[in-house]
C-alpha cells in the first residue's frame, strides 16, 4: 500500500513538473495589430487568461497535447494543440458580428427620462443592494 501511494505521488509530481508556461501574442491576421483582451482558455478545464494591451498572454500549467482556444469579439475563434512550442504567435481572422436591427427614436424627452429615473430611484437602489 505504501509503495503504491509513493508511486502515485511520484507520478503526480512528474506530471505537474512537466507542465509548461505557455506565452504568446495574439494579433489581427490582416492588420497585425494586437487583439486586446482576447480570451485564452485551456479546454476541458477552468483555466484561462486574457491578452494584455500588447496582445501578450501567459498561461501556466499547460501540458503537451492540451488544447488552447483563443476567442475575441469580432474574430473567428482558433484552437491550437500544444506541442513542443511554448511561445505562440496567434493570428485571429476578423469576422463580422451579426446583430439584429436596432431603431433609435426620440419619442421620450430628456426631461421625462430624468423624471422617471428620480421616481424610481428607491426601487432601483433596492435592486442593487439585493
NUKE-232254 format. One record per residue: residue in three letters; z, y, x of N, C-alpha, C in turn. Coordinates in steps of 0.1 Angstrom, whole numbers, padded with zeros to 4 digits, always signed. Layout:
<pts>
ALAZYXZYXZYX ...
</pts>
This chain:
<pts>
UNK+0000-0012+0008+0000+0000+0000+0000+0013+0009 UNK+0008+0013+0019+0009+0024+0028-0004+0026+0035 UNK-0010+0015+0039-0023+0016+0047-0034+0022+0038 UNK-0034+0017+0025-0044+0022+0016-0042+0037+0013 UNK-0030+0042+0012-0027+0056+0010-0031+0064+0022 UNK-0028+0059+0034-0031+0066+0046-0046+0067+0047 UNK-0053+0056+0044-0068+0056+0045-0074+0066+0035 UNK-0068+0067+0023-0073+0076+0013-0071+0091+0017 UNK-0059+0093+0023-0056+0107+0028-0066+0111+0039 UNK-0068+0101+0048-0078+0104+0059-0092+0107+0054 UNK-0096+0099+0044-0110+0101+0039-0110+0115+0032 UNK-0100+0118+0024-0100+0131+0017-0100+0143+0027 UNK-0092+0141+0038-0092+0151+0049-0106+0153+0055 UNK-0113+0142+0058-0126+0143+0063-0136+0149+0054 UNK-0135+0146+0041-0143+0152+0031-0141+0167+0030 UNK-0129+0172+0030-0125+0186+0030-0130+0193+0042 UNK-0128+0186+0054-0132+0192+0066-0147+0193+0068 UNK-0155+0185+0060-0169+0185+0061-0175+0196+0053 UNK-0167+0202+0044-0172+0213+0035-0175+0225+0044 UNK-0186+0232+0040-0191+0243+0048-0189+0256+0040 UNK-0190+0267+0047-0190+0280+0041-0205+0284+0041 UNK-0210+0286+0029-0224+0290+0027-0225+0305+0026 UNK-0234+0311+0034-0236+0325+0033-0251+0328+0030 UNK-0254+0340+0026-0268+0343+0025-0270+0356+0019 UNK-0283+0359+0016-0287+0372+0010-0297+0369-0001 UNK-0295+0376-0012-0304+0374-0024-0312+0387-0026 UNK-0325+0385-0026-0334+0397-0027-0344+0394-0038 UNK-0350+0405-0043-0361+0405-0052-0374+0400-0045 UNK-0380+0390-0050-0392+0384-0043-0403+0393-0041 UNK-0405+0403-0050-0416+0413-0049-0412+0425-0040 UNK-0401+0431-0043-0398+0444-0036-0389+0441-0023 UNK-0384+0429-0022-0375+0426-0011-0362+0434-0011 UNK-0359+0441-0022-0346+0448-0024-0335+0438-0027 UNK-0323+0442-0024-0311+0434-0027-0309+0432-0042 UNK-0305+0421-0046-0302+0418-0060-0287+0419-0061 UNK-0282+0431-0065-0268+0434-0066-0261+0426-0077 UNK-0250+0420-0074-0241+0413-0084-0248+0400-0089 UNK-0257+0395-0082-0263+0382-0086-0252+0372-0085 UNK-0252+0362-0095-0242+0352-0096-0246+0340-0087 UNK-0237+0334-0080-0239+0322-0073-0229+0312-0078 UNK-0233+0300-0083-0224+0290-0089-0227+0277-0082 UNK-0216+0270-0079-0217+0256-0074-0217+0247-0086 UNK-0228+0241-0089-0230+0233-0101-0220+0222-0101 UNK-0215+0219-0113-0206+0208-0115-0191+0212-0112 UNK-0189+0224-0108-0175+0229-0105-0173+0243-0112 UNK-0161+0248-0110-0159+0262-0115-0160+0272-0103 UNK-0164+0267-0092-0165+0276-0080-0178+0285-0081 UNK-0176+0297-0077-0187+0306-0077-0184+0319-0070 UNK-0193+0328-0069-0191+0341-0064-0203+0350-0068 UNK-0202+0363-0064-0213+0373-0067-0218+0379-0054 UNK-0230+0383-0054-0236+0391-0043-0230+0405-0043 UNK-0228+0411-0031-0224+0424-0030-0235+0434-0031 UNK-0233+0447-0027-0243+0457-0028-0256+0454-0019 UNK-0254+0447-0009-0265+0444+0000-0271+0430-0004 UNK-0266+0424-0015-0272+0411-0019-0266+0400-0011 UNK-0255+0402-0003-0249+0392+0005-0238+0385-0002 UNK-0238+0372+0000-0227+0364-0007-0221+0354+0004 UNK-0209+0349+0000-0202+0339+0009-0195+0330-0001 UNK-0197+0317+0001-0191+0307-0008-0186+0295+0000 UNK-0172+0294+0002-0167+0283+0009-0166+0270+0001 UNK-0164+0259+0008-0161+0246+0001-0174+0239-0004 UNK-0185+0242+0002-0198+0236-0003-0202+0224+0007 UNK-0206+0213+0001-0209+0202+0009-0224+0199+0009 UNK-0229+0192+0018-0243+0188+0019-0246+0180+0006 UNK-0257+0183+0000-0261+0177-0013-0257+0184-0025 UNK-0248+0194-0024-0243+0202-0035-0255+0211-0040 UNK-0254+0215-0052-0265+0224-0058-0258+0237-0061 UNK-0265+0248-0056-0261+0262-0059-0271+0267-0069 UNK-0266+0274-0079-0275+0281-0089-0273+0296-0087 UNK-0285+0303-0086-0285+0318-0084-0291+0324-0097 UNK-0283+0333-0103-0288+0340-0115-0286+0355-0115 UNK-0294+0362-0121-0292+0376-0123-0300+0381-0135 UNK-0295+0391-0142-0302+0396-0154-0316+0402-0149 UNK-0326+0398-0156-0340+0403-0152-0347+0395-0142 UNK-0341+0383-0138-0347+0374-0129-0347+0360-0133 UNK-0356+0352-0129-0356+0337-0131-0345+0331-0123 UNK-0338+0322-0128-0327+0315-0120-0333+0306-0110 UNK-0326+0303-0099-0331+0295-0089-0320+0285-0085 UNK-0323+0272-0084-0313+0262-0079-0317+0256-0066 UNK-0308+0256-0057-0310+0251-0043-0301+0240-0040 UNK-0306+0229-0034-0298+0218-0029-0295+0221-0015 UNK-0282+0220-0011-0277+0223+0002-0280+0212+0012 UNK-0287+0215+0023-0289+0205+0033-0281+0209+0045 UNK-0287+0210+0057-0280+0214+0069-0279+0229+0071 UNK-0286+0237+0063-0286+0251+0064-0274+0257+0058 UNK-0267+0266+0065-0255+0273+0060-0257+0288+0057 UNK-0269+0293+0061-0273+0307+0058-0286+0307+0051 UNK-0285+0311+0038-0296+0310+0029-0303+0324+0026 UNK-0316+0324+0025-0323+0336+0021-0329+0332+0007 UNK-0324+0338-0003-0328+0335-0017-0337+0346-0022 UNK-0348+0343-0028-0358+0353-0033-0359+0350-0048 UNK-0353+0359-0057-0354+0357-0071-0367+0364-0076 UNK-0373+0357-0086-0386+0362-0092-0382+0371-0104 UNK-0387+0383-0104-0384+0392-0116-0390+0386-0129 UNK-0382+0388-0140-0386+0382-0153-0383+0393-0164 UNK-0392+0395-0173-0389+0404-0184-0377+0399-0193 UNK-0369+0408-0197-0358+0404-0206-0363+0406-0220 UNK-0363+0396-0228-0367+0397-0242-0356+0401-0251 UNK-0358+0412-0258-0347+0417-0267-0353+0420-0281 UNK-0345+0419-0291-0350+0423-0304-0351+0438-0305 UNK-0359+0442-0314-0361+0457-0316-0349+0464-0320 UNK-0347+0476-0315-0336+0485-0319-0342+0498-0324 UNK-0336+0502-0335-0341+0515-0341-0329+0525-0341 UNK-0332+0536-0335-0321+0547-0334-0325+0558-0344 UNK-0315+0562-0352-0317+0572-0362-0306+0583-0360 UNK-0308+0594-0367-0298+0604-0367-0292+0607-0381 UNK-0290+0596-0388-0285+0596-0402-0271+0601-0403 UNK-0263+0599-0393-0249+0604-0393-0247+0615-0384 UNK-0242+0626-0388-0240+0638-0380-0228+0635-0370 UNK-0228+0642-0359-0218+0641-0349-0204+0643-0354 UNK-0203+0653-0363-0190+0657-0369-0185+0645-0377 UNK-0194+0638-0384-0190+0626-0392-0185+0615-0384 UNK-0191+0613-0372-0187+0602-0363-0173+0605-0358 UNK-0171+0618-0354-0157+0622-0349-0147+0621-0360 UNK-0150+0625-0372-0141+0624-0384-0137+0609-0386 UNK-0147+0600-0386-0144+0586-0388-0135+0580-0376 UNK-0138+0584-0364-0130+0579-0353-0116+0584-0354 UNK-0113+0596-0358-0100+0601-0359-0093+0594-0371 UNK-0100+0592-0382-0094+0585-0393-0090+0570-0390 UNK-0098+0564-0381-0095+0550-0378-0087+0548-0365 UNK-0082+0559-0359-0075+0559-0346-0064+0548-0346 UNK-0055+0549-0356-0043+0539-0356-0048+0525-0357 UNK-0057+0522-0366-0062+0509-0368-0069+0504-0355 UNK-0077+0512-0348-0083+0508-0336-0073+0506-0324 UNK-0062+0514-0324-0052+0512-0314-0045+0499-0316 UNK-0042+0495-0328-0036+0482-0331-0045+0470-0326 UNK-0058+0472-0328-0067+0461-0324-0066+0459-0308 UNK-0065+0470-0301-0064+0470-0287-0051+0463-0282 UNK-0040+0466-0288-0027+0461-0284-0025+0446-0287 UNK-0033+0441-0297-0031+0427-0300-0039+0417-0293 
</pts>
